[in-house]
């Protein structure tokens, strides 16, 4: 029941944020569309820990804040490379250890790497990701280790 309530609140918040309408009739339509979506998810047996990760609540929000800062710093660094006269690119493929235990942890870690400008997760294998890095700075293993550690903390809770 907690997963159904969590999903319905998240769906309605997303609907409200994307629509921006506060008229009673439109709010009612939003509630009905969220209720229909929740019913379909229940019928399809999608209300599980992976589809509705309510166990990640606060820790995931804190991680998103940290990740936003990292994305901004990487975007500035990549912008400097692009705007430089001689474009100091040092592209390389590196193997990054993935210490996460669950599939959700691996997905969060791989997507976090890809969201960070200058890096892309190219391939995943058990316990290791193949990552394309645009510069020497982007390929620093310290950054990946910190990100992996933070994702493992989310996963542990």
N, C-alpha and C positions, 0 to 999 in steps of 0.2 A: 504494500500500500504506500510506503514511503517513496518508492521509486515512481509510482504513478503520480503522486502529488508533486514530487520534484520535477518530473518531466512536464507536467501540466503548467507549473509555475514558469519553468524555463521557456516553454513554447509560447505562453502568453506574453512574457516579457519580451521575447524576440519579436513577436507579432506587433506588439505595441511600439517597440523601438523602430521597426522597419516601416510601419504604416504612419505613425504619428497622428492618428485620428482619435479624438476623444468624445465623439458624439455617441449618444446611447445606442442608437441602432447599429452603428459600425462596431462599437465595443461588443455588442451582443453577437454580431457575426464573427468577430474574432474569438470570442469564447466558444461559440459553436464549432468553428473550424479547429480549434485546439482540442475540443472534446472529441471530435471525429478522428483526429489524428491519434489521440490517446487510445481510443477504442480500437482503431486499426493496429496500433502497436501492440495492444494487449492480445488481440486475436492472432497476430503473427508471432506471439511469444517473444517479443523483443524487449521486454522490460527486465533486463538482467544487468549485472554489474558492468558489463562492457558498453552497453547502449546507454545506460543511465548511471554514470559514475558518481553517484552522490557521496561516495566514501572519500572522494578527493577534494571536497568543498574548499576550505580555506587555504590549504597548502597549494592547491592548483592556482588559486587567484594570486597568491603571493609569488608563485613561480612565473605567472604571466606578466606580472609587474617587472620582475627581474629580467625576463626575456625581452620585454619591450625596450628596456634600457640597452640590452646587448644588441638588439636589432638596430637601434638608433646609432650606437657607436660604430657598428659594422657598416651601416649605410654611409656614415661620414667618411670612414676609411676607404670604402670602395669609390665614393665620389671623388676623393682626392686622387686616387689612382687613375680614374677615367679622365679627370681634368688635367692631369700632369702632361707636360709636353712630350715626354718620351714613354709614357705608360709603363711603369715598372711591373710587368706581369711575370709571375713565376708559377704558372699553373702546374699542379701536381695532383696525383691521386694518392691518398693516404689511408691506411687502415686504422680505424678508430675503435677501441674496445667498447663494447656495449654491455655494461655490468647489470642491466636491468633483468628482473626475473620473470616478468609477465609480458604478454603481448602488448598490453596497453602501455607499459613502460617503454617498450621498444618503439612503438608508434609515436609516443610523445617525444622521445629523444631524436628519432630520425626526422620528424617534422620540424623540431626546433632547429636542428642543423640546417635544414633546407630553408627555413624562414630567415635565417641569418644571412644577410647579403655577403656574397663572396664565397659561399660554401653550398654544396648540393650533395645530398645523400644519393649515391648512384646505385648502390647494391647493398642488400642486407643478407648476412649469413648469421647462423647462430653464434652469438657472442661478439660479433664484429661487423662494423659497417665500412663500406668503401665510400670515401668522401672525396669529391673534387673540390680543391681549394684554388682560388684565383691568385692569391699572393702568399708570400712567406708568412706574413702576419696572420693571415686567415688560417694557415695550416698549423698554428701553434697548438701543441697537444694539451697545454695547460687549460686553454679555454674549453676544449672538448671534455677534459676531465672534470672541470667545475660544473659544466652543464650536465654531464652524466651523473655526477654526485647529487645534484639538485633533483634530477628526475628520479633517482633511486630513493631519495627522501620522500618524494610525493608518493611513490609506489609503496613504501614501507608503511605508510599510515593508513 
